[in-house]
Amino acid sequence: MNAPILIVGGGIAGLATALAAAPTPVLLLTRAREGSDVASTLAQGGIAAPVGDGDTAQAHAHDTCVAGSQHNNPAAVERLTGDAVAAVEWLQHQGVAFDRDPGGALQLGREGGHDRARIVHAGGDATGAKVMQALVTAARRAPHIHRCAGLDVTGLLLRDGHACGVHALDAYGHAERIHGCAVVLATGGIGGLFARTSNPADADGNGLALALAAGAALRDLEFVQFHPTALAVPGLHSLPLVTEALRGAGARLLDAEGRPLMDGVHPLADLAPRDVVARQVWQACREGGAWLDARGIGTTFPARFPTVFAACMQHDIDPRLQPIPVTPAAHFHMGGIAVDTDGRSSLPGLYAVGEAACNGVHGANRLASNSLLEGVVFGRRLGTLLGALPGTGARHGGCTLVRRGPSLDAIRIAGLRETMMQAMGPVRSGKALQAALRQYQAADGWQGELARTLLAAALRRTQSLGAHFLAD
Ligand SMILES: Cc1cc2nc3c(=O)[nH]c(=O)nc-3n(C[C@H](O)[C@H](O)[C@H](O)COP(=O)(O)OP(=O)(O)OC[C@H]3O[C@@H](n4cnc5c(N)ncnc54)[C@H](O)[C@@H]3O)c2cc1C
């Protein structure tokens, strides 16, 4: 019997890869139940694609590279935007019902950085949940996909310098070795390494730690996007997002004295680019706090922004009557496991896709709504490539196990998250980065080693670029 393709991660990227590999057998390994506690399910805005009249892949590519400060890999951008329309069609074929206007045309939203409306969405602000529902259902129906939930992959098996399997622990701590013809890391982002994040805590960069332990190359690690307005709830690590669309609808950012925060900072004021707003909110938080005053939206708030309304009310904040406390939060990692545009890492047999991977498509900063698209476009491409590989039987002997290493305890993880937030947050300085690096120079635990690698990458880039902003 042929060995299966092993895919670690059941978000949009892992599922797109698995579905496209048919009929080659796939074993899909996930920590959580499929669709639960993954960043893909939380996505609100939608998916960018040049589907509107007069829109083109070239225009979408142009906006992607402007957002990425021209640090993007042009070949990856061409593939992303060139395959975007086909990706939306494929999602519809998998059962995603995108929102349509009364005439039947796809409804298109516009977000910061796009020169026109080009964002398709489903269920209003529930795009991620709707897409994941359809893909999980499609994967359950696909006879070539076998699923194994509740497994934490903690190591990679190597034979003659090739990845040939994984080491995983189940919920009871039982270890097992699983062999495959290829290993795909689709483990998501790194927001969980920061004190405040919009990601699930599970998105902790452990896929990068696995690749690092096995000697695979990582790239662009210094580029972390911060969302300017997460709901500032004391004591919470994973924070609900307060969507940018509220500012589009007239909400204004205020400082602790109630003064407008963005006046005079940027010609677009509250609608300035995400990183500009994140830096202002970061500074205001250090000086007493930042609030988003959305009272002007009034009684229509619950109907227009049901997700934000529910999150606020859950924390006893009525956004119709009082300003919403906000804070920047780690949102998206542009860097990751270095791959080519087919998803191949520098280690033969090891592939990566989605937010865990970096083929350079986002450059130094991601354009809004390009990451779900990335998962589908590059996932489908990688799945097709792996599905066409000649089958090999599973060989169980002669493997070496490389583990990502022990985890830090809860207290030290909390300390590390705070250090990362201060040193690698929206505003950085060489001094703070050096101090943090010294602190983690000899740190044990895989999170310590990964933090060290991220900090060293940030220190190597001595000039501001995109999301990497140096105050000194
Ligand atoms: C609140 C929020 C809103 C967003 N809105 C948008 C948007 O509107 N449009 C857009 O394009 N992007 C958006 N993004 C970004 C986008 O959602 C993510 O970049 C994308 O979903 C990442 O998909 P993924 O498949 O790479 O990873 P994920 O969806 O995070 O999936 C990772 C998977 O890996 C598994 N995993 C991790 N480690 C292990 C391990 N060791 N063993 C086993 N399994 C493991 C997890 O359990 C999970 O199944 C948003 C992100 C957030 C957090």
The ligand as an SDF file (V2000), in Angstrom:
LIG
                    3D

 53 58  0  0  0  0  0  0  0  0999 V2000
   -9.7330   37.3270   13.6190 C   0  0  0  0  0  0  0  0  0  0  0  0
   -9.1170   37.1210   12.2630 C   0  0  0  0  0  0  0  0  0  0  0  0
   -9.7260   37.6410   11.1320 C   0  0  0  0  0  0  0  0  0  0  0  0
   -9.1660   37.4330    9.8630 C   0  0  0  0  0  0  0  0  0  0  0  0
   -9.8170   37.8990    8.7540 N   0  0  0  0  0  0  0  0  0  0  0  0
   -9.3280   37.5870    7.5180 C   0  0  0  0  0  0  0  0  0  0  0  0
  -10.0500   37.9320    6.3430 C   0  0  0  0  0  0  0  0  0  0  0  0
  -11.1350   38.5080    6.4030 O   0  0  0  0  0  0  0  0  0  0  0  0
   -9.5130   37.5940    5.1360 N   0  0  0  0  0  0  0  0  0  0  0  0
   -8.3180   36.9490    5.0100 C   0  0  0  0  0  0  0  0  0  0  0  0
   -7.8820   36.6710    3.8960 O   0  0  0  0  0  0  0  0  0  0  0  0
   -7.6240   36.5990    6.1240 N   0  0  0  0  0  0  0  0  0  0  0  0
   -8.1000   36.8910    7.3530 C   0  0  0  0  0  0  0  0  0  0  0  0
   -7.4000   36.5230    8.4670 N   0  0  0  0  0  0  0  0  0  0  0  0
   -6.1570   35.7330    8.2970 C   0  0  0  0  0  0  0  0  0  0  0  0
   -6.5090   34.3030    7.9150 C   0  0  0  0  0  0  0  0  0  0  0  0
   -7.6630   33.9110    8.6130 O   0  0  0  0  0  0  0  0  0  0  0  0
   -5.3770   33.3220    8.2270 C   0  0  0  0  0  0  0  0  0  0  0  0
   -4.1600   33.8190    7.7360 O   0  0  0  0  0  0  0  0  0  0  0  0
   -5.6300   31.9750    7.5670 C   0  0  0  0  0  0  0  0  0  0  0  0
   -6.9110   31.5110    7.9240 O   0  0  0  0  0  0  0  0  0  0  0  0
   -4.5840   30.9440    7.9930 C   0  0  0  0  0  0  0  0  0  0  0  0
   -4.9880   29.6880    7.5130 O   0  0  0  0  0  0  0  0  0  0  0  0
   -4.0830   28.4160    7.7380 P   0  0  0  0  0  0  0  0  0  0  0  0
   -4.8000   27.2540    7.1290 O   0  0  0  0  0  0  0  0  0  0  0  0
   -2.7090   28.6960    7.2770 O   0  0  0  0  0  0  0  0  0  0  0  0
   -3.9940   28.2500    9.3350 O   0  0  0  0  0  0  0  0  0  0  0  0
   -5.1400   28.0200   10.4330 P   0  0  0  0  0  0  0  0  0  0  0  0
   -6.4750   28.3070    9.9190 O   0  0  0  0  0  0  0  0  0  0  0  0
   -4.6990   28.7500   11.6570 O   0  0  0  0  0  0  0  0  0  0  0  0
   -5.0630   26.4610   10.7420 O   0  0  0  0  0  0  0  0  0  0  0  0
   -3.9420   25.8950   11.4150 C   0  0  0  0  0  0  0  0  0  0  0  0
   -4.2210   24.4380   11.7070 C   0  0  0  0  0  0  0  0  0  0  0  0
   -3.0240   23.8070   12.1590 O   0  0  0  0  0  0  0  0  0  0  0  0
   -3.3230   22.9820   13.2990 C   0  0  0  0  0  0  0  0  0  0  0  0
   -2.0830   22.7970   14.0440 N   0  0  0  0  0  0  0  0  0  0  0  0
   -1.1980   23.7410   14.4480 C   0  0  0  0  0  0  0  0  0  0  0  0
   -0.1400   23.1530   15.0530 N   0  0  0  0  0  0  0  0  0  0  0  0
   -0.3770   21.8150   15.0450 C   0  0  0  0  0  0  0  0  0  0  0  0
    0.3450   20.6800   15.5310 C   0  0  0  0  0  0  0  0  0  0  0  0
    1.5230   20.7960   16.1430 N   0  0  0  0  0  0  0  0  0  0  0  0
   -0.2110   19.4530   15.3700 N   0  0  0  0  0  0  0  0  0  0  0  0
   -1.4060   19.3080   14.7380 C   0  0  0  0  0  0  0  0  0  0  0  0
   -2.1130   20.3470   14.2450 N   0  0  0  0  0  0  0  0  0  0  0  0
   -1.6010   21.5740   14.3970 C   0  0  0  0  0  0  0  0  0  0  0  0
   -4.4370   23.7510   14.0100 C   0  0  0  0  0  0  0  0  0  0  0  0
   -5.1450   22.9140   14.8990 O   0  0  0  0  0  0  0  0  0  0  0  0
   -5.2700   24.1640   12.7930 C   0  0  0  0  0  0  0  0  0  0  0  0
   -6.0630   23.0930   12.3770 O   0  0  0  0  0  0  0  0  0  0  0  0
   -7.9390   36.7170    9.7370 C   0  0  0  0  0  0  0  0  0  0  0  0
   -7.3270   36.1940   10.8760 C   0  0  0  0  0  0  0  0  0  0  0  0
   -7.9010   36.3840   12.1270 C   0  0  0  0  0  0  0  0  0  0  0  0
   -7.2210   35.7850   13.3220 C   0  0  0  0  0  0  0  0  0  0  0  0
  1  2  1  0
  2  3  1  0
  2 52  2  0
  3  4  2  0
  4  5  1  0
  4 50  1  0
  5  6  2  0
  6  7  1  0
  6 13  1  0
  7  8  2  0
  7  9  1  0
  9 10  1  0
 10 11  2  0
 10 12  1  0
 12 13  2  0
 13 14  1  0
 14 15  1  0
 14 50  1  0
 15 16  1  0
 16 17  1  0
 16 18  1  0
 18 19  1  0
 18 20  1  0
 20 21  1  0
 20 22  1  0
 22 23  1  0
 23 24  1  0
 24 25  2  0
 24 26  1  0
 24 27  1  0
 27 28  1  0
 28 29  2  0
 28 30  1  0
 28 31  1  0
 31 32  1  0
 32 33  1  0
 33 34  1  0
 33 48  1  0
 34 35  1  0
 35 36  1  0
 35 46  1  0
 36 37  1  0
 36 45  1  0
 37 38  2  0
 38 39  1  0
 39 40  1  0
 39 45  2  0
 40 41  1  0
 40 42  2  0
 42 43  1  0
 43 44  2  0
 44 45  1  0
 46 47  1  0
 46 48  1  0
 48 49  1  0
 50 51  2  0
 51 52  1  0
 52 53  1  0
M  END
$$$$
